[in-house]
């Protein structure tokens, strides 16, 4: 595979009109998170596997027509987001038949729109796009689709489903359910358990979905959130939010923090306050969180995975689309329309299984 950051003009090779399949599936793909800023560590992730080398004849990985895939994502200002791009690169490098063109990460929707317009002008064979703002990027994604270029929408959905041939999603509601079910099982019938929650950005649908899943799962065992505060996915905001929550709840039994990156600040606040009477559950699946869980020397006893390899999954699906292939493990003759990843709970009992796939905060 070759990789570059700015694409050269190229004739589009794939202009199939097969963008009408309506099959939607909820698939549990192999969990394949990764570290964020070290390509050598990406290579060590056993789940970032595949590629043309050693591919069996007739398999999805068997080399096909040489294709160019354009990739665009927000700026790597967060461990999870950095891992999105790095894992996509790591997987692409294993395919001799893929040229990956990576646009510079940006949080400016207008810049990202221009990146997609360039991909269209260059005639790439497929586009993998994690939009900073799904609604803002929808018109240009529609433009690409109308030009015959299949778009794989990652993580943040467009406002029009026709703007993507395939959508790859994490399971935000499922994260909340997994965290809530962990609390219910651990509380073992204690209906007086005091529960705190630290969200990410409360106005985002993904945060609302996580909180709703958590509330729904807790309700199943007669529990509810006592106090809920908002952070903003950074260590600083996590620390500030945790300081307020700890003051509001002088005694607590469980705390769910939605995001392990902001969890760095949450843990700092907890240690500064000298609090250790409760069990904390994290979110996303960072390396630091998993190492802490394995060490067993803090209140953090579990985290819920939100795969940072959605871009890598998107690239594999984009390759299949551009080469007019299907997903060989499915009966269907077309690549599915929607793929939603699973949100398992990582504890001391299974952390060794997931730690190699974790990303750095």
N, C-alpha and C positions, 0 to 999 in steps of 0.2 A: 504494500500500500504506500502511496505517497501522500504527503500532507503539506499544505501551504496555507498561508494566512490571507492572501489576496488572490483571487482567481483570475485566470487568463481567459479570453473569449474562447468558447468551445461550442461546437455544434451539439445540440441536444440529441441524445441517442434514444431516449425513451419518451415516447409521447402517447403511451397507451391510453385508451379511453376507459379503462376498467376501473373507474373510481366510484362505481355505484353499488358496490357490495354493502349490504346493510347488516351483516352479521355482527353482533356485539357479544363479546365474551368477557367474563371475568376470569383472568388467568393468573395462576400463581407461578410466576417465572422464577427461575433460580435466583435467589437473593445474591446480588452482586454489587454491593457498595464498594467504596474504594477510599484510599487516602487521597488528599487533595492537591498537594503541590510537589509531589516527588514521583517522577515517572518511574523510577526504579522500584518504588514501593507498589505502584500500579501493577507492574509486571509480576509482583509477588502475590497479587490477589488471585486465588485459584478460580474464582468465578468469572473473571474477565478472560474467558477462554474462547476458542473458536479459531477462525481463520482458515485460509486455504491450505496451509501446510498440513499434510496428513489427512485431509478430508477424504471421506469415502466417496467412491463414485456414486453419483446420484443424490448425494446429500445436499442439504442447503449450503454447506460451506464449500462445496466443490467450486473451483474457479469458474466464473462466467464472463460475460462481456465486461470490459473495462468501463467503469462508470465514475461520474463525479457527483459527490454529495456535498451540498452546502450546509454549514452548521452555524447557527446563531443562538446566543444565550445572553442573559444579563451579566453584568460585571461580577467577577469572582471576589466579592467583598464579604463573603460568608463561607465557612468551611464546606457546607453542603453544596453551595452553588459552584465553588471551585472544583469540587469533585465531579460535578456533572460534566464539565468540559474535559477534565483530565481522563475520566473513564471512557468518554467517547473517543478521545484520541487513542487511548490504549487499545481499545477494541479495533478501531479502524486500521491501526498499524499492522494488524495480523492478516489483513486481506490485501493480496497483491492486485486484486481487481477493483480496488476502491481508491479513488483520489478524494481525500477529505479536504474541503476548503473551509477553514475556520475563521469567521469574522471576529474582530476584537469585541470582547464582552462590553456591553453598555447598558446603562439604566435609563437611557433616553429613547423613548419609543420612536421618535422621529429618525434617529440614527439607525435604529434597528430596521425601520421600514426601508430606508435607503439600502441597507445591506441586502434585504430580500429582493429589492428591485434590481440590484446588481446581479444577484444569482439568476434572476429571470432573464436579464439581458445576456448573461453569459451562457444561458442554455444548459444549466446543470441538469442532471438526470433526476435528482430528488433533493428535497430540503428537509432538514431536521431543525425544528424551531421551538425553543423554549422562550416564549415572549415575556418581556418585562410586564407588559399589560396586554392581556389576551384580547380585550375588546379593541384596543388601538391597532393591533397587528392583524385583525381579522380581514379588513379590506385587501391588504396586500397579499395575504395568504390566499384569499379568493382569486386574486389576480394570477397568482402562480398556478393554482389549480386549473383555472380557465385556459392557461397557456399550456396545459398538459403536463405540468411538473407536479408529481405527487408530494404533498406536504405531510410530514409527520409532526403532529402537535404534541409537545412534551409538557407535562405537569400543569401548566396554567392554560385552561381551555379558552379557545376562541368563542366569540359570542354567536357564531354561526357554525353549526356542525359541518356544513358543506365546505368550510375553509380548510378542512384536513381530510386526507384519505384515511389516516390512522391517528388515533389519539392514545398516548401512553400516559397513564396517571398513577400516582400513589393513591393511597386510601386514607384520606384524612379522617373521615367518619370512623373507619375501621381502627385507626390509631387510638381514638378516644374509647372505642369499645374495648380494645385490648387492654388499655390502661385501667379502665373501670373493672373489667373482669378480673384483672390481677388483684386489685384492691378487694373486691368482693371475696375472692378465694382466701386471701391472706387475712382479712378481717374475721373470717370464720364465724359469722353470725353476730358480731358485735355491731348492733344497730346504732350505738352511740358514738361511733368513730367520727372524729373531727377531721374534715378533709379540706385541704386548700388546693388552689389551682392557679398556675401562672401561665397565662396565654401568651401567644405571640401578638401580632397586631390584631386587635379585636375586630376591626372593621372588615378584615379580609374574610371572604367566604371559607377559605381553608381553615382559618382559626375557628370560625363559627361551627363548621362541620366537626372539628376535633372536640370542641366543648359539648356539642350535642351528643356525639357518640359516647363521651365520658358520662354525661348525665343519664343517658338512657341505660347504660350498663349498670351504673350505680343504683338506679331505681329498681333494677331486677332483684337487688338484695336489700332493699329498704334504706339505702344510703343516699346522701346528696351532698353537694359542695357547700361548705360553710362560708367560704370567702374566696373570691376570684379576683385576680388583678391582671393587669396587662403589661407586657414588656414589648420589645420590638425586635426580637431575634438578634440582639447583640449582648455581649457580656455586660456592658455598662448598664443597659436598660434592665437586664436580668437581675443585676445586683440591687438596683434601685427598687424594682418591683418586689423582690424578696424581702428587703428591709421593711417595707410597708406591711407586707403580709405577716411577717413574723411578729411585728408589733400588734397587729390586729388579732392574731391567734396565739395567745401566750402558751397554749397547749395544743398540739396537733398530733394526729395519728398517721395521716398520709398526705403527701404533696405530689401532685402531678405537674411537672414542668414540660411544656409542649416542645421545647427545642433545646438540644444539647449544646448548641453554640451559646445561647443565652444562659444555659445552665452553668457555664464557667463562672459567671457573676453570681448566679443563685447560690452555688456552693460556697463562694467566697463570703457572701452575706451570712449564710448559715454558720460557717465556722467562726466568723467574727462575733456572732451572737452567742456562740457556745451552745447551740441547740443540737440535740441528738436523740430526742425522744420519739421521732417519727420516721417513717419509711418514705423515701422519695423515689419517684419513677420519672425517667427522662423521656425524651422524644427525638427521633431521627436516627440515632445510632452512631455517635462519634467514637473515635478511638479512645479519647480521654475518658468518656463515660464508661465504655466497656472495660477499660483497664481499672477504673475505680471499682466497678462492680466485681471484677475478678479479685481485686485486692481485699474487698470486704471491709475496708477501713473508714467508710463514711456512711451517711444516711442513704446514699444512692444505691438501691438494691436491684433496679431493673431499668431498662429503657425499651421504647417501642420503635421498631424500624420504620423509617420512611426512605426507601431506596434512593441513593444518590447516583444510581446507574441508569436512570430513566433515559438519559440521552444516548447511552450505549445501546440500550434496548431499541431505542428509536432508530439508531443507525443500522442495526441489523435488519429491522423491518423495512427501512428505506431501501437497503440493498436488495432485499427480496422483491420489493415492488419494482425497482428499476430494472431488475433482471427477469421480470415476469415469472417469478417463482411463487410458491405458496409456503406455508409453514409445514414442514414435512411431518411433524408429530400430530397434526390435526387432519381430520378427514376432509375438511373443507378445501375447495380448490382455489380459494382466494385468501389473501392475508386478512385477518380479522379487522374490523373497523375500530374496535376499542380494546385496549389491554389495560387492566387494572392490577397493580402489584399488591402483594399481601403485606400486612403489618404485624409481624410476630413480636412477641415479648422476649427480650434477652435478659436472662438472670444468671446468677453464678453457676447454675446447673448446665447451661448451654452456651455460655459466653465464649468458650474456646472454638465453638463452631462458627460464630459470627465475627469474632475479633479480626481475622484476616481480611474481612470485607469492609471494615469500618473506615470512616473518613476522619481527617484531622479537623478539629475546631479551629 
